[in-house]
Amino acid sequence: MPSARTSLTLAILLVVVLALLPRPLITWLTHLHGPTTVLLAPLQQPARSLVVWFRGPGLAVRADESPEMQVLREQRDQYALEIKQLRQQVEDFRVLTRDLSRGFDLNPSLAVKQMTVPVIGFGADTSGGLLTVRAGRRDGVSVSNVVAIRGVHLLGRVVRVDERSCSVLPITRMSKGEAVGGVVMLSDETLGPRVLLKTVDGTSGVLRGLVEYLADPSGVAPPVTITPGMIVRLQDADTRWPQSAQMLIIGQIEKTEPSPDMPLRTVVTVRPVHEIERASEVMIRIPDGDGSPGGPGTTTGGKP
Amino acid sequence: MRWPVALIVGWVLLALEPVAREALRLGNPSASPSLVVPLVVFVALFAPGVTAYWAALILGFLVDVTTLRGGLSTGGVPPMVIVGPHVIGFVAGAFLVHTVRPMMMKKNPLTIMALSMVVAGLVAVVASSILGMRELLLVGSWGDGGEYRALSDLAARLLGSLYTAGTGLVIGAILLWLHPLFSFHDSGGRRAFSRRS
């Protein structure tokens, strides 16, 4: 029977070896992630909800907001403070119902199940970059399912599934080589030029990309002007984003600047409308018809 | 040391760590404080050496296991757990604290504050070095499939270690208040510059 000191030395040596072993030899360690996360979730999830409640939902500041809109927003906030808890709960349910129906309206030809699930959070070491949410294989979640905030704001996609939890890669934390295609909305209904967005770095929470040069079809009017405040939606059917994710909102244009190489083209900085780090609840969009069971809170929509 | 008490406190701090990191995140590269490092420091200040190293090893293991790395490209290799960066960092930190503790005023939260900052800095260097070495040495199918930004990560971690001084003060004060519950055998009567156990 080795002494405590010998066991400790052996354990440290084992860890040093594990730290430098190649990926194929340590993938089995990943099986420990799910149970550990589930073990910590009972405390982590309420704490996160408390912080989100305290700090607000994390809406991005809108630079182009009119004074009237700001007054309305302040009045709404004051009102929100005064209303009683029961009334707030009713309002939450109303918003949830509206978001669900809006989410289905984006792609009416597609049947998707939207499941509202709580966010557990990023790992203890935030450099990991993946968000863990409390829904897993037993709830019907699978790799590549799209995750949105309030039904319409694209958060990312599922990259790993455990029995009771899954890991989501947020669009703002993608690797440098990864790009997401979007379309700038000139108005609520009018699609504008396309843009290929990439992360600036892993922690800035914004995406940047070069907007396609789009002249007026008649050739008379000047090229379309891209301004801060415009919404960018996902339009990336060519790559790995499924149909059920198309036209979800990527974010709002925060800044525009001419491209250093091509002055006629514009580089835009896009920030998600909802801060991904502050989401306490997300919706997983599961394409229907795959036979996967729906968990609690699952709603079906789209084509009947 | 009473292991159940240490494990319960560790569980609470580990659960709150990501929440606190996100809530208190500042700047770009984003600096965020650690809640677990002050516990490593606290245990290393009061517990016998082997106990302190085991506690650091277990806490580091749990931090590593709860963090998924790589997998940051859709359709690429799936994310994975890398055990080592925090285990080795925490054990090195516990060793450092255990070495200098005869010179420290152990029952002062400011001691835990200062040592938390130093240990978090050490963990930052160790973790970034290990992840950087993996990025350099392991390529292709052996690699982690991620895109490790070593310098920005190190900068964020080092700034976070300064920030950890703040949480070290608060958590240190709470842990010192809970000190009797831990039942450290060598906690009483230690004076500055006494011989190490």
HADDOCK unambig.tbl for C-alpha pairs under 7 A between the chains (distance, minus, plus):
assign (segid A and resid 5 and name CA) (segid B and resid 50 and name CA) 6.29 0.50 0.50
assign (segid A and resid 8 and name CA) (segid B and resid 54 and name CA) 6.80 0.50 0.50
assign (segid A and resid 15 and name CA) (segid B and resid 83 and name CA) 6.78 0.50 0.50
assign (segid A and resid 15 and name CA) (segid B and resid 84 and name CA) 5.60 0.50 0.50
assign (segid A and resid 16 and name CA) (segid B and resid 84 and name CA) 6.34 0.50 0.50
assign (segid A and resid 18 and name CA) (segid B and resid 83 and name CA) 6.44 0.50 0.50
assign (segid A and resid 18 and name CA) (segid B and resid 84 and name CA) 6.72 0.50 0.50
assign (segid A and resid 19 and name CA) (segid B and resid 82 and name CA) 6.45 0.50 0.50
assign (segid A and resid 19 and name CA) (segid B and resid 83 and name CA) 5.66 0.50 0.50
assign (segid A and resid 19 and name CA) (segid B and resid 84 and name CA) 4.55 0.50 0.50
assign (segid A and resid 19 and name CA) (segid B and resid 85 and name CA) 6.98 0.50 0.50
assign (segid A and resid 20 and name CA) (segid B and resid 134 and name CA) 6.41 0.50 0.50
assign (segid A and resid 22 and name CA) (segid B and resid 138 and name CA) 6.29 0.50 0.50
assign (segid A and resid 22 and name CA) (segid B and resid 142 and name CA) 4.87 0.50 0.50
assign (segid A and resid 22 and name CA) (segid B and resid 143 and name CA) 6.41 0.50 0.50
assign (segid A and resid 23 and name CA) (segid B and resid 142 and name CA) 5.04 0.50 0.50
assign (segid A and resid 23 and name CA) (segid B and resid 143 and name CA) 5.86 0.50 0.50
assign (segid A and resid 23 and name CA) (segid B and resid 144 and name CA) 5.90 0.50 0.50
assign (segid A and resid 24 and name CA) (segid B and resid 142 and name CA) 6.40 0.50 0.50
assign (segid A and resid 27 and name CA) (segid B and resid 80 and name CA) 6.29 0.50 0.50
assign (segid A and resid 29 and name CA) (segid B and resid 81 and name CA) 5.99 0.50 0.50
assign (segid A and resid 30 and name CA) (segid B and resid 80 and name CA) 5.36 0.50 0.50
assign (segid A and resid 30 and name CA) (segid B and resid 81 and name CA) 4.87 0.50 0.50
assign (segid A and resid 32 and name CA) (segid B and resid 65 and name CA) 6.52 0.50 0.50
assign (segid A and resid 33 and name CA) (segid B and resid 65 and name CA) 5.37 0.50 0.50
assign (segid A and resid 33 and name CA) (segid B and resid 66 and name CA) 5.48 0.50 0.50
assign (segid A and resid 36 and name CA) (segid B and resid 66 and name CA) 6.48 0.50 0.50
assign (segid A and resid 37 and name CA) (segid B and resid 66 and name CA) 6.16 0.50 0.50
assign (segid A and resid 40 and name CA) (segid B and resid 15 and name CA) 5.17 0.50 0.50
assign (segid A and resid 43 and name CA) (segid B and resid 15 and name CA) 6.03 0.50 0.50
assign (segid A and resid 44 and name CA) (segid B and resid 15 and name CA) 4.88 0.50 0.50
assign (segid A and resid 44 and name CA) (segid B and resid 16 and name CA) 5.78 0.50 0.50
assign (segid A and resid 44 and name CA) (segid B and resid 19 and name CA) 6.96 0.50 0.50
assign (segid A and resid 47 and name CA) (segid B and resid 16 and name CA) 6.97 0.50 0.50
assign (segid A and resid 47 and name CA) (segid B and resid 19 and name CA) 6.87 0.50 0.50
assign (segid A and resid 48 and name CA) (segid B and resid 19 and name CA) 5.58 0.50 0.50
assign (segid A and resid 51 and name CA) (segid B and resid 23 and name CA) 6.85 0.50 0.50
assign (segid A and resid 121 and name CA) (segid B and resid 18 and name CA) 6.57 0.50 0.50
assign (segid A and resid 121 and name CA) (segid B and resid 19 and name CA) 6.87 0.50 0.50
assign (segid A and resid 122 and name CA) (segid B and resid 18 and name CA) 5.92 0.50 0.50
assign (segid A and resid 123 and name CA) (segid B and resid 18 and name CA) 5.83 0.50 0.50
assign (segid A and resid 123 and name CA) (segid B and resid 66 and name CA) 5.38 0.50 0.50
assign (segid A and resid 123 and name CA) (segid B and resid 67 and name CA) 4.53 0.50 0.50
assign (segid A and resid 124 and name CA) (segid B and resid 14 and name CA) 6.87 0.50 0.50
assign (segid A and resid 124 and name CA) (segid B and resid 17 and name CA) 5.66 0.50 0.50
assign (segid A and resid 124 and name CA) (segid B and resid 18 and name CA) 4.71 0.50 0.50
assign (segid A and resid 124 and name CA) (segid B and resid 63 and name CA) 5.60 0.50 0.50
assign (segid A and resid 124 and name CA) (segid B and resid 66 and name CA) 6.22 0.50 0.50
assign (segid A and resid 124 and name CA) (segid B and resid 67 and name CA) 6.10 0.50 0.50
assign (segid A and resid 125 and name CA) (segid B and resid 63 and name CA) 6.85 0.50 0.50
assign (segid A and resid 125 and name CA) (segid B and resid 67 and name CA) 5.87 0.50 0.50
assign (segid A and resid 128 and name CA) (segid B and resid 67 and name CA) 5.77 0.50 0.50
assign (segid A and resid 128 and name CA) (segid B and resid 68 and name CA) 5.44 0.50 0.50
assign (segid A and resid 128 and name CA) (segid B and resid 69 and name CA) 4.70 0.50 0.50
assign (segid A and resid 130 and name CA) (segid B and resid 68 and name CA) 6.64 0.50 0.50
assign (segid A and resid 159 and name CA) (segid B and resid 78 and name CA) 6.41 0.50 0.50
assign (segid A and resid 160 and name CA) (segid B and resid 78 and name CA) 6.55 0.50 0.50
assign (segid A and resid 160 and name CA) (segid B and resid 79 and name CA) 6.94 0.50 0.50
assign (segid A and resid 169 and name CA) (segid B and resid 72 and name CA) 6.44 0.50 0.50
assign (segid A and resid 174 and name CA) (segid B and resid 72 and name CA) 5.07 0.50 0.50
assign (segid A and resid 174 and name CA) (segid B and resid 73 and name CA) 5.80 0.50 0.50
assign (segid A and resid 175 and name CA) (segid B and resid 72 and name CA) 5.23 0.50 0.50
assign (segid A and resid 175 and name CA) (segid B and resid 73 and name CA) 5.69 0.50 0.50
assign (segid A and resid 175 and name CA) (segid B and resid 147 and name CA) 6.10 0.50 0.50
assign (segid A and resid 178 and name CA) (segid B and resid 73 and name CA) 6.08 0.50 0.50
assign (segid A and resid 203 and name CA) (segid B and resid 28 and name CA) 6.98 0.50 0.50
assign (segid A and resid 203 and name CA) (segid B and resid 29 and name CA) 6.72 0.50 0.50
assign (segid A and resid 203 and name CA) (segid B and resid 30 and name CA) 6.54 0.50 0.50
assign (segid A and resid 204 and name CA) (segid B and resid 28 and name CA) 6.49 0.50 0.50
assign (segid A and resid 277 and name CA) (segid B and resid 22 and name CA) 6.74 0.50 0.50
